[in-house]
Amino acid sequence: MTKFYSTIVLLVLAVTAFGQSRRLIKATTSGSWTSAATWTTTGSPTIPTDNDSIVIASGVTVTYGVSGGSAITLQDVIVDIFGSLVFTQPTAASKTNDLNIRTNSSNPVAIVRLATGASITKAVGGNGTGNIFAYVNSAISNQLKYSTGSVGSVPAGQSAGPTINGPAFAQNTLNNPQYFTTGSNAALPLTLTMFKAAVNGNNVVLNWTSQQEINTQSFIIERSTNGSSWAPVGTVPAKGNASGVATNYQFEDNNAPAISYYRIRIVDVDGKTTFTGTLVTRLKSSDINVSVFPNPAVNSVNISIGNNLSQQGFTINVLNHMGQLVARRQIGAGTSVVSFDLTNYQTGTYTFDMHFTGGTREAHKLVVTK
């Protein structure tokens, strides 16, 4: 039987990894956050933007904010500080200079990290405040992570400013930890700037890139056939200390199952571990028209289209248990895999009813659990 192998689908945004490569933008000259002269990068814009890996180099001071107050919102960025980030306090007490960092993932992920000797502090003068806020998904609520002003009581082992010295890191968590974790508890969690998988015959090739390795020992590749029970399939030694350097890794899983879920367990020299998010690969036979997986699903589901239907456009109608239409999507010809966001779906059973331009119709039940 002729086999057709589809490309991978990113199921879940990573806890410390991301399904797309991040652009590295590095402050190599002291200056303003909003000045292109401060930053070295490729492409445009020449100042930090969404999905960037933002690095303030050792010995460099970046000043954030203006005297009249300002706010910048960045989506899914990581700010690594080896030098200093200084917040300007606006002239008026009612004004603020806010750095808002949003993440798509509701899982804990580092958004700002300070190496030993790095700092976040406030500039002299001004009556307003400078702040760092974390937002999760599109929620209106936020968590103050840093302020040049007073924030009241701060839990032990944490700091909210006005001066934070590394090692320290802040996560996108809205409650615990609330602020920057500091001191002996602040071993910097490694962040991968790229984590991808590709099918090669009966094998799966995993590639990932780290940007700021600090005391990292190894990467343990774990595989699952159901997305819940995991087993190690290999270990790749880490470079260990490669601050500011992009390091590429690769692992090949030979004779992988037809459907495989992958994640990486990152192990530090002190034994602490963190996990990436999950990638899924599928080796699919051409005689299968449509498959929906995983099932049950929580926040995302994937619809895989067989080779005999992938050249047709189609419409997806999503019906609830009462047969009511809750969503509709038009998909163009040439699509082999469609990812469907279930974030706003309630627990229950849904029908994915697909109508292809060639006349074929497929209906699949999906159980959503929260």
C-alpha positions in Angstrom: 0.0 0.0 0.0 1.3 3.4 -0.9 1.9 5.6 2.2 1.6 9.3 2.4 3.3 11.1 5.2 2.0 14.5 6.3 3.9 17.3 8.0 3.6 17.9 11.7 1.1 20.0 13.5 1.9 22.1 16.6 -0.7 21.1 19.1 0.1 23.1 22.2 2.1 26.2 22.6 5.2 25.4 24.6 5.7 26.1 28.2 9.3 27.0 27.4 9.3 26.3 23.6 7.7 27.8 20.6 6.5 26.4 17.4 8.2 29.0 15.3 11.7 30.4 15.2 12.2 33.6 17.3 14.1 36.5 15.9 17.0 37.5 18.1 17.3 41.2 18.8 20.2 42.3 21.0 21.0 45.6 22.7 24.7 46.0 22.1 24.8 49.8 22.7 23.4 51.7 25.6 20.4 53.8 24.7 16.6 54.0 24.5 14.3 51.0 24.1 12.6 52.7 21.2 15.8 53.7 19.4 16.9 51.5 16.5 20.5 52.5 17.3 20.3 50.5 20.5 19.5 47.2 18.8 21.3 44.8 16.5 19.0 42.4 14.6 17.9 41.2 11.2 14.8 42.3 9.3 12.4 44.9 10.4 11.3 46.5 12.6 14.6 47.3 14.1 13.2 47.6 17.6 11.7 44.8 19.7 8.4 43.5 18.4 6.1 40.4 19.0 7.7 37.0 19.2 11.2 38.4 19.6 14.0 37.0 21.8 15.2 40.3 23.4 18.6 40.4 24.9 20.3 43.2 26.8 24.0 42.5 26.7 26.4 42.6 29.6 27.6 46.2 30.2 24.7 47.7 28.2 22.0 49.9 29.8 18.6 50.3 28.0 16.3 53.0 29.2 12.6 52.4 28.9 9.8 55.1 28.8 9.5 58.8 28.3 8.7 61.8 30.6 5.1 62.1 29.4 4.3 58.4 30.0 4.0 55.5 27.5 2.8 51.9 27.1 4.2 49.2 24.8 2.5 45.8 24.5 4.5 42.8 23.2 3.1 39.4 22.5 5.1 36.2 23.4 8.5 37.8 23.9 11.3 36.8 26.2 13.5 39.5 27.7 16.9 38.3 28.8 18.9 40.9 30.7 22.7 40.6 31.2 23.2 44.3 31.6 20.6 46.8 33.0 17.1 47.9 32.2 16.3 51.3 33.6 12.7 52.7 33.8 12.1 56.4 33.3 9.5 57.8 35.7 7.1 60.2 34.0 7.0 63.8 35.2 3.3 63.7 36.3 2.4 61.4 39.2 -0.7 60.2 37.2 1.4 58.9 34.3 3.1 55.6 33.8 5.6 53.9 31.6 4.3 50.4 31.1 5.8 47.4 29.5 3.0 44.9 28.9 4.0 41.3 28.0 1.2 39.0 26.8 1.5 35.2 26.3 -0.8 32.8 24.4 0.0 30.0 26.9 -1.7 29.9 30.3 1.1 27.5 31.4 3.9 29.1 33.4 6.6 30.6 31.1 9.4 32.9 31.8 8.9 36.4 30.3 11.8 38.4 31.8 15.1 36.9 33.1 18.1 38.5 34.8 21.5 36.8 34.9 23.8 37.3 37.8 25.1 40.9 37.8 22.1 42.1 35.8 19.5 44.6 37.1 16.2 46.4 36.6 16.0 49.7 38.3 14.5 53.2 38.1 16.0 56.5 36.8 16.4 59.5 39.0 13.6 62.0 39.0 10.0 62.0 37.9 6.8 61.5 39.9 5.1 58.7 38.0 5.9 55.0 37.8 7.5 52.5 35.5 5.9 49.0 35.4 6.1 45.6 33.9 2.7 43.8 33.6 2.0 40.2 32.5 -1.1 39.3 30.6 -2.3 35.7 29.7 -4.1 35.1 26.4 -6.6 38.0 25.7 -7.6 38.4 29.3 -8.1 42.0 30.5 -6.8 41.1 34.0 -3.0 41.5 34.5 -0.4 40.9 37.1 2.1 43.6 38.1 5.6 42.1 38.0 7.7 45.2 38.6 7.2 48.8 39.6 9.3 51.8 40.4 6.7 52.7 43.0 5.4 51.0 46.1 3.4 47.7 45.7 2.9 46.8 49.4 3.7 43.4 50.8 5.8 41.1 48.7 6.1 37.4 49.4 9.5 36.0 50.7 11.9 35.1 47.9 10.3 37.6 45.5 10.8 41.2 44.5 8.7 43.8 42.7 11.4 46.6 42.7 12.2 49.4 42.5 15.6 47.6 42.1 15.9 43.9 41.2 19.3 42.3 40.9 19.9 39.0 39.2 19.7 36.1 39.2 15.9 36.6 39.0 13.0 35.9 36.6 9.4 36.7 36.2 6.7 34.4 34.7 3.4 35.0 33.1 1.6 33.7 36.2 -1.2 35.9 37.6 -0.8 34.8 41.2 1.9 32.5 42.3 4.6 33.6 41.9 3.2 37.2 41.7 6.5 39.0 41.1 10.1 38.3 40.3 11.6 35.2 41.8 15.0 36.1 43.2 18.1 34.8 44.9 18.8 31.1 45.3 15.4 30.1 43.9 16.0 32.0 40.7 18.0 29.5 38.6 17.1 30.8 35.1 14.8 28.4 33.3 16.1 27.7 29.8 14.0 28.9 26.9 14.0 27.4 23.5 13.6 29.8 20.6 12.6 27.0 18.2 11.2 23.5 18.6 10.0 21.7 15.4 9.5 18.2 14.2 9.4 16.7 10.7 8.6 13.2 9.4 11.3 11.4 7.4 10.0 8.1 6.2 9.2 6.1 9.3 11.4 8.4 11.4 10.7 11.7 13.1 13.4 14.3 13.3 13.3 16.9 16.1 15.1 20.2 15.9 15.4 22.8 18.6 17.4 25.9 19.3 18.3 27.4 22.7 19.2 31.0 23.1 20.4 31.5 26.7 21.9 28.3 28.2 22.9 28.7 31.8 24.0 25.5 33.7 21.9 23.3 31.4 22.9 19.6 31.6 20.8 17.7 29.1 17.7 17.4 27.0 15.6 14.2 27.5 13.3 13.5 24.6 10.0 12.0 25.8 7.4 10.4 23.5 3.7 9.4 24.0 1.1 7.7 21.8 -1.8 9.3 23.6 -0.6 12.7 24.9 -0.7 11.7 28.5 1.6 8.7 29.2 5.2 9.6 28.5 8.4 7.6 28.1 12.0 8.7 27.4 13.3 7.8 23.9 16.7 9.5 24.0 19.0 12.1 25.7 21.0 14.9 24.1 23.8 16.5 26.2 23.6 20.3 26.5 26.4 22.7 25.8 25.9 23.9 29.4 26.8 27.6 29.3 26.2 29.4 26.1 24.8 32.8 27.2 23.8 35.0 24.3 24.6 32.2 21.7 22.1 30.3 19.7 22.8 26.6 20.0 21.1 24.1 17.6 20.2 20.5 18.5 18.8 17.5 16.6 17.4 14.1 17.6 16.0 11.4 15.3 13.4 8.9 16.5 13.7 5.8 14.4 10.6 3.7 13.5 8.2 6.1 15.2 4.6 5.1 15.9 1.9 6.2 13.4 0.9 9.0 15.8 3.5 10.3 18.2 3.5 13.2 20.7 6.9 14.7 21.7 8.1 16.9 24.4 11.6 17.7 25.8 12.5 17.6 29.5 15.2 20.1 30.1 17.5 19.2 33.0 19.8 21.7 34.8 23.0 20.7 36.6 21.3 21.2 39.9 18.6 18.6 39.0 15.8 21.1 38.3 13.7 20.3 35.3 11.3 22.1 32.9 9.2 20.8 30.0 8.6 22.1 26.6 5.1 22.1 25.1 4.0 19.2 22.9 4.4 18.5 19.2 2.5 15.8 17.4 3.5 13.9 14.2 1.3 11.7 12.1 2.3 9.0 9.6 -0.9 8.7 7.6 -2.1 6.1 5.1 -3.6 7.6 1.9 -6.8 5.4 2.2 -7.9 7.3 5.3 -10.1 10.2 4.3 -10.3 12.3 7.5 -9.1 11.9 11.0 -9.7 14.1 14.1 -7.1 14.0 16.9 -6.5 14.1 19.8 -9.9 12.9 20.9 -10.9 13.8 23.6 -9.3 17.3 23.3 -8.9 20.2 25.6 -7.7 23.4 24.0 -6.9 22.4 20.4 -7.8 19.7 17.9 -6.3 18.8 14.5 -8.2 17.6 11.4 -6.0 15.5 9.1 -7.1 15.3 5.5 -6.2 12.2 3.4 -4.2 12.5 0.2 -7.3 11.6 -1.8 -9.2 14.7 -0.5 -6.4 17.2 0.3 -6.6 18.8 -3.1 -10.3 19.8 -2.5 -11.5 22.8 -0.6 -14.1 22.1 2.1 -16.4 23.6 4.7 -16.2 22.6 8.4 -19.5 23.0 10.3 -19.2 22.5 14.1 -22.4 21.4 15.8 -23.1 21.0 19.5 -24.9 18.1 21.1 -28.3 19.8 20.3 -27.3 20.0 16.6 -26.9 23.8 16.8 -24.2 25.4 14.6 -21.5 26.9 16.8 -18.7 27.5 14.2 -18.1 27.4 10.5 -14.8 27.6 8.6 -13.9 27.6 4.9 -10.7 25.7 4.1 -8.9 26.1 0.8 -7.7 23.3 -1.5 -4.2 21.8 -0.8 -4.6 21.7 3.0 -3.6 18.5 4.6 -4.0 19.5 8.3 -6.2 22.0 10.0 -5.7 23.1 13.6 -8.9 24.2 15.4 -8.9 26.3 18.6 -11.2 25.0 21.3 -10.3 27.5 24.0 -13.9 28.9 24.2 -15.6 25.6 23.9 -17.4 24.1 26.9 -17.1 20.5 28.0 -19.3 18.3 25.8 -19.6 16.4 22.5 -19.4 18.2 19.2 -19.8 17.1 15.6 -17.3 18.2 12.9 -19.3 18.0 9.7 -17.1 18.5 6.6 -18.4 19.1 3.1 -15.8 18.8 0.3 -16.1 20.5 -3.1 -16.0 17.2 -4.8 -19.2 16.0 -3.1 -17.7 14.0 -0.3 -19.1 14.5 3.2 -17.5 13.4 6.5 -18.8 13.8 10.0 -16.7 13.1 13.2 -17.6 13.2 16.8 -15.2 15.1 19.2 -15.3 15.1 23.0 -14.1 18.3 24.6 -13.0 18.2 28.2 -12.0 21.1 30.4 
